[in-house]
Amino acid sequence: MRELLDAAGLADPVRLTAYDTFRRLAEAEARVHGTTPEAIHFHEVGALDAIADIVGVSAGFAHLGLARIHATPVAVGSGTVQAAHGWLPVPPPAVVELLVAAGAPSYAGDTSDTDGTGAGSVVELCTPTGAALLATHVDAWSAQPPMRVTRQGIGAGSRETPGRANTLRLLVGDGFAAAVSAGSAASGVTQ
């Protein structure tokens, strides 16, 4: 991963944050598989889309220059999912490791009727890549703090799940005390 990131010609803050995110991911995977981070092969998370996600988020936050990032509790899903290592519980062990290390609150989320059949199929709502990004970037876990919102961004995933938006929203603004006194650094909130 380091070789790929080094060859990409990224700005230092973006490259270093991407390194940190992959390091956290490798350490979590190593803990749950009883090995070392150096022995981890990013078979699933090493896909080009995971690299794009990690670099893209790192570049986006570097560009925004946010002083603090708050995130709401993380919906993780429930049930089981098939992975390269066989059937795993949802949330997968690496997701749990990353969220625990970050002190992130989590909950199953609404996993009922996810396929529109009324049967209530299983869905993984937080991937190891997503958990690693949260663990790297989030400073505080809460509902939106008081703030004067100045901008918003919305990103959409490609999974089609009836009755559920597959989106992530970022609100950018000034903390309430800063908005009253004007002039402090911007903060971000992900939901």
C-alpha positions in Angstrom: 0.0 0.0 0.0 2.8 2.4 0.9 4.4 1.8 -2.6 1.1 2.6 -4.3 0.5 5.7 -2.2 4.1 6.9 -2.7 3.8 6.5 -6.5 0.5 8.4 -6.6 2.2 11.8 -6.1 -0.1 12.8 -3.3 0.3 15.8 -1.1 2.1 14.9 2.2 -1.0 15.4 4.5 -3.1 13.2 2.2 -0.5 10.5 1.9 0.3 10.5 5.6 -3.4 10.3 6.6 -3.9 7.5 4.0 -0.9 5.6 5.6 -2.5 6.1 9.0 -5.8 4.7 7.9 -4.3 1.6 6.3 -2.1 1.1 9.4 -5.2 1.1 11.6 -6.9 -1.3 9.2 -3.9 -3.6 9.1 -3.6 -3.6 12.9 -7.2 -4.4 13.4 -7.1 -7.2 10.8 -4.0 -8.6 12.5 -5.6 -8.6 15.9 -8.7 -10.5 14.8 -6.6 -13.0 12.8 -3.9 -13.5 15.4 -1.0 -12.3 13.3 1.1 -9.2 12.7 0.2 -6.1 10.6 3.0 -7.0 8.2 1.5 -10.4 7.5 -1.9 -8.9 6.5 -2.8 -9.1 2.8 -5.4 -6.6 1.8 -7.3 -9.1 -0.4 -10.7 -7.5 0.2 -9.8 -4.0 1.4 -6.9 -3.6 -1.0 -9.2 -3.3 -3.9 -8.9 -0.1 -5.9 -12.2 1.2 -4.6 -10.9 1.0 -1.0 -7.8 2.9 -2.0 -9.9 5.5 -3.8 -12.2 5.8 -0.7 -9.3 6.2 1.7 -7.3 8.6 -0.5 -10.5 10.5 -1.5 -11.6 11.0 2.1 -8.1 12.0 3.2 -7.8 14.5 0.4 -11.3 15.9 1.0 -10.7 16.5 4.7 -7.2 18.0 4.0 -8.9 20.3 1.4 -11.6 21.4 3.9 -9.1 22.0 6.7 -11.5 21.1 9.4 -10.4 21.7 13.0 -12.6 18.9 14.5 -14.8 16.2 13.1 -17.8 14.9 15.0 -19.7 11.8 13.9 -23.0 10.3 14.9 -23.1 6.8 16.3 -22.3 4.2 13.6 -25.0 1.8 12.2 -23.2 -1.5 11.7 -25.9 -4.0 10.6 -26.4 -7.5 12.0 -26.4 -11.2 11.0 -23.6 -12.9 9.0 -21.8 -12.1 5.8 -19.6 -14.3 3.6 -16.0 -12.9 3.3 -12.6 -14.3 2.1 -12.2 -16.0 5.5 -15.7 -17.7 5.4 -18.8 -16.6 7.2 -18.4 -13.8 9.6 -20.7 -12.1 12.0 -22.0 -8.6 11.2 -20.4 -6.3 12.2 -17.2 -8.2 11.1 -14.5 -8.5 13.8 -12.2 -5.9 12.2 -15.0 -3.4 12.2 -15.6 -4.0 15.9 -11.9 -3.7 16.7 -11.6 -0.4 14.8 -14.7 1.1 16.4 -13.7 -0.1 19.9 -10.2 1.5 19.5 -11.8 4.8 18.4 -14.3 4.8 21.2 -17.1 4.9 18.7 -20.7 4.2 19.7 -22.5 1.8 17.4 -25.9 0.2 16.9 -27.3 -2.4 14.6 -29.4 0.0 12.6 -32.6 -0.9 10.8 -31.9 -4.2 9.1 -35.5 -5.2 8.6 -36.9 -5.8 5.1 -33.7 -4.7 3.4 -34.5 -6.7 0.3 -38.2 -5.6 0.0 -39.5 -9.1 0.6 -40.7 -8.7 4.1 -38.3 -11.4 5.2 -35.6 -9.1 6.7 -32.3 -10.1 5.1 -28.9 -9.3 6.5 -26.9 -6.2 5.5 -23.4 -5.0 6.4 -23.8 -1.2 7.1 -20.2 -0.5 8.1 -17.2 -2.0 6.3 -13.7 -2.3 7.7 -12.6 0.5 5.3 -15.4 2.8 6.6 -14.6 2.0 10.2 -10.9 2.7 9.6 -11.8 6.1 8.0 -14.0 6.9 11.0 -11.3 5.8 13.5 -8.7 8.0 11.7 -10.7 11.2 11.2 -13.3 11.5 14.0 -12.5 13.5 17.1 -15.9 13.2 18.9 -18.9 11.0 18.7 -22.3 12.7 19.2 -25.3 14.0 17.5 -24.7 17.3 15.7 -23.3 19.8 18.2 -24.6 23.3 18.2 -23.1 24.9 15.1 -23.8 27.4 12.3 -23.8 25.3 9.2 -22.1 27.0 6.3 -22.0 24.1 3.8 -23.0 20.5 3.3 -21.8 17.7 1.2 -23.6 14.4 0.4 -22.0 11.3 -1.0 -23.8 8.3 -2.3 -22.8 4.6 -2.5 -23.7 2.2 -5.2 -25.7 -0.4 -3.2 -29.4 -0.2 -3.9 -31.4 -1.1 -0.7 -35.1 -0.5 -0.9 -36.3 1.9 1.7 -32.9 3.1 2.7 -30.7 5.9 1.4 -27.1 4.8 0.9 -25.6 8.2 1.6 -23.2 10.0 3.9 -23.7 13.6 4.8 -21.1 16.1 5.9 -22.1 19.4 7.5 -19.4 22.0 7.7 -19.7 25.1 9.9 -18.6 27.0 12.9 -19.1 25.8 16.4 -22.0 27.7 18.2 -19.7 29.6 20.5 -17.4 30.4 17.7 -20.3 31.4 15.4 -21.5 33.9 18.1 -18.1 35.4 18.5 -17.2 34.8 14.8 -13.9 33.8 13.4 -13.0 30.2 14.6 -11.9 27.3 12.5 -14.6 25.2 10.8 -15.8 21.8 12.1 -17.4 19.0 10.3 -20.2 16.5 11.3 -20.8 13.3 9.5 -24.2 11.6 9.7 
